[in-house]
Amino acid sequence: MKQNKLCVSLVLLLSALLFFTVTSTAQMQKAKKPRLSLKAGVYQRIGVDTDINISYSRPGVKGRKIWGGLVPYGLAPGTKESKDKPFPWRGGANECTTIDFSKDVTIDGHKLPAGKYSMDFIPEPNEWTVIFNKDTTIWGSFLYNEKDDALRIKVKPVAAPFQEWLSYGFDDLNGYSCTAYLWWEKLKVPFKISTTD
């Protein structure tokens, strides 16, 4: 009889442990949700072996006014996160957008050494500043520091068909160069990348 009670107690204890394990696992899985702006990346090789990788997160338009609205023209006003300093736009969402070059390149004719850079932008209605910054560890661009800039270029945005989700890509491939672009809403922001290898 004592063995039966012991067996029943053991079965009940194991059942309770199994129930709590399954319930806890299900609750943890429910708590995990995908980000609103999903992580993405694009890759392109130019020349013999110059690799370009762009890593970013993709916000959606979602009916919002993007240029001069969600993304302000000029520097964004300072916030608590930026320690009240104005800052450029991160070119996406979440972590900073990064671009990585396996070899030295030129961007719109300006030399840029091989390496990984955060890409920040200062949008204006007719001309944008594209910034390649050495700090790739910051969240967004709230703590952007101009002293870490490796290169700044000016580019002209161009009208484009509507694009709901922000994207980066490469056009005008001709072997030793390509035109990289940011494309969101009804705007593309192109810049030419060249290599000599």
C-alpha positions as CSV (number, residue, x, y, z in Angstrom):
1,M,0.0,0.0,0.0
2,K,2.8,2.3,0.9
3,Q,4.4,1.6,-2.5
4,N,1.1,2.5,-4.3
5,K,0.9,5.8,-2.4
6,L,4.5,6.5,-3.3
7,C,4.0,5.7,-6.9
8,V,0.9,7.9,-7.1
9,S,2.7,10.8,-5.4
10,L,5.6,10.4,-7.8
11,V,3.3,10.4,-10.8
12,L,1.5,13.5,-9.5
13,L,4.8,15.3,-8.9
14,L,6.2,14.4,-12.3
15,S,2.9,15.5,-13.9
16,A,3.0,18.8,-12.1
17,L,6.6,19.4,-13.2
18,L,5.7,18.6,-16.8
19,F,2.7,20.9,-16.7
20,F,4.7,23.8,-15.3
21,T,7.5,23.3,-17.8
22,V,5.2,23.2,-20.8
23,T,3.2,26.2,-19.5
24,S,6.4,28.2,-18.9
25,T,7.8,27.4,-22.3
26,A,4.6,28.4,-24.1
27,Q,4.4,31.7,-22.2
28,M,8.0,32.5,-23.1
29,Q,7.4,31.7,-26.7
30,K,4.3,33.9,-26.7
31,A,6.3,36.8,-25.1
32,K,8.8,36.7,-28.0
33,K,7.6,38.7,-31.0
34,P,9.3,39.8,-34.2
35,R,10.6,43.3,-34.3
36,L,8.4,45.8,-36.1
37,S,11.4,46.7,-38.3
38,L,12.9,43.4,-39.4
39,K,16.7,42.9,-39.7
40,A,17.9,42.7,-43.3
41,G,21.1,42.8,-45.4
42,V,22.4,43.0,-49.0
43,Y,25.7,42.0,-50.5
44,Q,27.4,42.9,-53.8
45,R,30.9,42.1,-55.2
46,I,32.5,44.5,-57.6
47,G,35.9,44.2,-59.3
48,V,37.8,41.0,-58.7
49,D,37.2,40.6,-55.0
50,T,35.8,43.8,-53.4
51,D,32.8,42.8,-51.3
52,I,30.2,45.2,-50.0
53,N,27.7,44.3,-47.3
54,I,25.0,46.5,-45.9
55,S,23.2,45.5,-42.7
56,Y,20.0,47.4,-41.6
57,S,16.5,47.2,-40.2
58,R,13.5,47.8,-42.4
59,P,10.8,50.2,-41.1
60,G,7.5,50.5,-43.0
61,V,5.8,53.6,-44.3
62,K,2.5,52.5,-42.6
63,G,0.6,55.5,-43.9
64,R,3.0,58.0,-42.2
65,K,4.6,61.1,-43.7
66,I,8.3,60.0,-44.0
67,W,10.4,62.8,-45.4
68,G,10.2,66.0,-43.4
69,G,7.9,64.1,-41.0
70,L,9.0,60.8,-39.3
71,V,12.5,61.5,-40.7
72,P,13.0,65.3,-40.2
73,Y,14.9,67.4,-42.7
74,G,18.3,68.4,-41.3
75,L,19.5,67.0,-38.0
76,A,16.9,65.5,-35.7
77,P,16.3,67.6,-32.5
78,G,18.2,66.5,-29.4
79,T,16.5,63.9,-27.2
80,K,17.2,62.3,-23.8
81,E,18.8,59.4,-25.7
82,S,21.1,61.8,-27.6
83,K,22.0,63.8,-24.4
84,D,20.1,66.7,-26.0
85,K,22.5,66.9,-29.0
86,P,20.9,67.0,-32.5
87,F,21.8,63.9,-34.6
88,P,21.6,62.5,-38.1
89,W,19.2,59.8,-39.2
90,R,20.4,56.1,-38.9
91,G,19.1,55.1,-42.4
92,G,16.8,52.5,-41.0
93,A,15.6,51.4,-37.5
94,N,16.9,49.8,-34.4
95,E,20.7,49.4,-34.4
96,C,22.8,51.7,-36.7
97,T,22.9,50.8,-40.4
98,T,26.3,49.5,-41.4
99,I,28.3,49.1,-44.6
100,D,31.4,47.0,-44.9
101,F,34.0,47.1,-47.6
102,S,36.6,44.3,-47.9
103,K,39.0,46.5,-49.9
104,D,39.6,50.2,-50.3
105,V,36.9,51.9,-52.5
106,T,35.9,55.3,-53.8
107,I,32.5,56.7,-53.0
108,D,31.4,59.3,-55.6
109,G,35.1,59.8,-56.3
110,H,36.2,60.1,-52.6
111,K,38.6,57.5,-51.2
112,L,37.4,55.4,-48.3
113,P,39.6,52.7,-46.7
114,A,38.5,49.1,-46.4
115,G,36.5,48.5,-43.2
116,K,33.1,48.6,-41.5
117,Y,31.2,51.9,-41.1
118,S,27.9,53.1,-39.8
119,M,25.9,55.0,-42.4
120,D,24.1,58.1,-41.3
121,F,22.1,60.6,-43.3
122,I,21.2,64.3,-43.1
123,P,18.2,64.5,-45.5
124,E,17.1,67.8,-47.1
125,P,14.5,68.2,-49.8
126,N,17.0,68.6,-52.7
127,E,20.4,67.3,-51.3
128,W,21.4,64.7,-48.7
129,T,24.6,64.2,-46.8
130,V,25.7,60.6,-46.5
131,I,28.0,60.0,-43.6
132,F,30.4,57.0,-43.2
133,N,31.3,56.9,-39.5
134,K,33.8,54.6,-37.8
135,D,31.6,53.9,-34.8
136,T,29.5,50.8,-35.6
137,T,28.5,49.9,-32.1
138,I,25.8,52.6,-31.3
139,W,22.1,52.0,-31.1
140,G,20.6,54.1,-33.9
141,S,22.5,57.4,-34.2
142,F,21.5,59.0,-30.9
143,L,25.2,59.0,-29.8
144,Y,26.6,59.8,-33.2
145,N,29.9,61.8,-32.9
146,E,31.1,63.8,-35.9
147,K,34.8,63.3,-34.8
148,D,34.4,59.6,-35.9
149,D,33.4,60.5,-39.5
150,A,35.6,58.8,-42.1
151,L,33.8,60.4,-45.1
152,R,30.9,62.7,-45.9
153,I,29.4,63.1,-49.4
154,K,26.6,65.1,-50.9
155,V,24.1,63.3,-53.1
156,K,20.8,64.2,-54.9
157,P,17.7,62.1,-54.0
158,V,15.6,61.0,-56.9
159,A,11.9,60.2,-57.3
160,A,11.1,56.5,-57.3
161,P,8.0,54.2,-57.3
162,F,6.5,53.7,-53.9
163,Q,8.4,51.3,-51.6
164,E,6.6,50.4,-48.3
165,W,9.6,48.8,-46.6
166,L,12.9,50.6,-46.5
167,S,15.5,48.8,-48.6
168,Y,19.0,49.1,-49.8
169,G,20.3,47.7,-53.0
170,F,22.7,48.0,-56.0
171,D,22.1,49.2,-59.5
172,D,24.3,50.2,-62.6
173,L,26.7,47.2,-62.2
174,N,29.5,47.4,-64.7
175,G,32.2,45.2,-63.2
176,Y,34.3,47.7,-61.2
177,S,31.5,49.9,-59.9
178,C,27.9,50.0,-58.8
179,T,25.4,52.5,-57.5
180,A,24.3,51.7,-54.0
181,Y,21.0,53.2,-52.9
182,L,18.6,53.6,-50.0
183,W,15.0,53.3,-51.3
184,W,11.9,54.2,-49.1
185,E,8.5,55.7,-49.7
186,K,8.9,57.5,-53.1
187,L,12.6,58.4,-52.9
188,K,15.9,56.8,-53.8
189,V,19.2,58.1,-52.4
190,P,22.0,56.8,-54.7
191,F,25.8,56.9,-54.3
192,K,28.5,55.4,-56.6
193,I,31.0,52.9,-55.2
194,S,34.1,52.0,-57.3
195,T,37.1,49.8,-56.9
196,T,40.4,49.6,-58.9
197,D,41.2,45.9,-58.2
